[in-house]
Amino acid sequence: MKLLLALLLLAPSQPPEFKVIADLASYLSQGNAPGAMDAFDKSMPNYQTISNNVFAMVSQADISCTIDPIEQNGNVIEVDWFLKLNSRADEGPTERRQMTVKLTIQKVGKKLKITAIDPAAILDPPKL
């Protein structure tokens, strides 16, 4: 037990922006639209469209989401984003998406928030 604790303490820490990404993936996978939207800055362009899409996605599908950082350049993080959307309808289809997405993460007030996403189509409602 002490060895595990020591290894955890010595492990390199992740940039704080990665927690925003990990939390977003977790909330989407849990079907928690409000939690997922908390990652985004409400004053960012297309916030309302993204919010509508996320709420629609969560209501229409069970979601499995992984977002893996590829490269960080300043406050822009390029990620490999994978979504598996299983229709909530009986015997409904499954949709899979995988895209390279650029997220801009900046401090807004006291919290880190996503202030830009490109392409935002990764969060479009499912075509189930």
C-alpha positions as CSV (number, residue, x, y, z in Angstrom):
1,M,0.0,0.0,0.0
2,K,2.8,2.4,0.9
3,L,4.6,1.6,-2.4
4,L,1.4,2.5,-4.4
5,L,1.0,5.7,-2.5
6,A,4.7,6.6,-3.1
7,L,4.3,5.8,-6.9
8,L,1.2,8.0,-7.1
9,L,3.0,10.9,-5.4
10,L,6.0,10.5,-7.7
11,A,4.0,10.2,-10.9
12,P,4.2,13.2,-13.2
13,S,1.2,15.5,-12.8
14,Q,-1.0,16.2,-15.7
15,P,-1.7,19.8,-16.9
16,P,-4.8,21.1,-15.2
17,E,-6.5,21.5,-18.6
18,F,-6.5,17.7,-18.9
19,K,-8.8,17.5,-15.9
20,V,-11.4,19.7,-17.8
21,I,-11.2,17.2,-20.7
22,A,-11.4,14.1,-18.5
23,D,-14.4,15.5,-16.6
24,L,-16.1,16.3,-19.9
25,A,-15.7,12.8,-21.1
26,S,-16.8,11.4,-17.8
27,Y,-20.0,13.5,-17.7
28,L,-20.9,12.6,-21.3
29,S,-20.4,8.9,-20.5
30,Q,-22.7,9.3,-17.4
31,G,-25.4,11.0,-19.4
32,N,-24.9,14.2,-17.3
33,A,-25.6,17.1,-19.8
34,P,-25.4,19.8,-17.1
35,G,-22.1,18.5,-15.9
36,A,-20.7,18.3,-19.4
37,M,-21.8,21.8,-20.2
38,D,-20.1,23.1,-17.1
39,A,-16.8,22.5,-19.0
40,F,-17.8,25.2,-21.5
41,D,-17.6,29.0,-21.2
42,K,-21.2,30.3,-21.5
43,S,-20.0,33.4,-23.4
44,M,-18.2,31.3,-26.1
45,P,-19.5,31.5,-29.7
46,N,-22.2,28.8,-30.4
47,Y,-22.6,28.0,-26.7
48,Q,-26.4,27.7,-27.0
49,T,-26.2,25.4,-30.1
50,I,-23.6,23.2,-28.3
51,S,-25.8,23.0,-25.2
52,N,-28.9,22.1,-27.3
53,N,-26.8,19.4,-29.1
54,V,-25.4,17.9,-25.8
55,F,-28.8,17.8,-24.2
56,A,-30.3,16.2,-27.3
57,M,-27.4,13.6,-27.5
58,V,-27.9,12.7,-23.8
59,S,-31.6,12.3,-24.1
60,Q,-31.4,10.2,-27.3
61,A,-28.5,7.9,-26.6
62,D,-26.4,6.1,-24.0
63,I,-22.9,7.5,-24.5
64,S,-19.4,6.1,-24.3
65,C,-16.9,8.9,-24.6
66,T,-13.1,9.0,-24.6
67,I,-11.1,12.2,-25.2
68,D,-7.3,11.6,-25.4
69,P,-5.0,14.6,-25.6
70,I,-2.6,14.4,-28.6
71,E,-0.7,17.7,-28.4
72,Q,-0.8,20.9,-26.4
73,N,0.3,24.2,-27.9
74,G,-0.3,27.0,-25.4
75,N,-4.0,27.0,-24.4
76,V,-5.0,24.9,-27.5
77,I,-5.1,21.2,-27.0
78,E,-5.6,18.8,-29.9
79,V,-7.5,15.7,-28.9
80,D,-8.6,12.4,-30.3
81,W,-12.3,12.3,-29.5
82,F,-14.3,9.1,-29.7
83,L,-18.0,8.8,-29.1
84,K,-20.2,5.7,-29.2
85,L,-23.9,6.6,-29.2
86,N,-26.3,3.7,-28.5
87,S,-29.8,4.7,-29.3
88,R,-32.2,4.6,-26.3
89,A,-34.9,3.3,-28.6
90,D,-35.6,-0.5,-28.5
91,E,-33.2,-2.2,-30.9
92,G,-32.1,1.2,-32.1
93,P,-28.9,1.7,-34.0
94,T,-25.4,2.6,-32.7
95,E,-23.4,5.6,-34.1
96,R,-19.7,5.8,-33.8
97,R,-17.7,9.1,-34.2
98,Q,-14.0,9.7,-34.0
99,M,-12.4,13.1,-34.8
100,T,-9.4,15.1,-34.1
101,V,-10.7,18.2,-32.3
102,K,-9.0,21.4,-31.2
103,L,-10.1,22.7,-27.8
104,T,-9.1,26.1,-26.5
105,I,-9.1,26.1,-22.7
106,Q,-8.6,29.3,-20.7
107,K,-9.2,30.6,-17.2
108,V,-12.6,32.2,-16.9
109,G,-13.0,33.7,-13.5
110,K,-11.5,31.1,-11.2
111,K,-12.1,28.0,-13.4
112,L,-10.6,26.6,-16.6
113,K,-13.2,26.4,-19.3
114,I,-13.4,25.4,-22.9
115,T,-13.7,28.7,-24.8
116,A,-13.6,27.3,-28.4
117,I,-14.1,23.9,-30.0
118,D,-13.3,23.0,-33.6
119,P,-15.0,21.2,-35.1
120,A,-18.1,21.5,-32.9
121,A,-19.8,18.8,-35.0
122,I,-18.4,16.1,-32.7
123,L,-21.3,17.2,-30.4
124,D,-24.1,17.2,-33.0
125,P,-27.2,15.3,-32.0
126,P,-27.1,11.6,-33.1
127,K,-28.4,10.5,-36.5
128,L,-30.1,7.5,-35.0
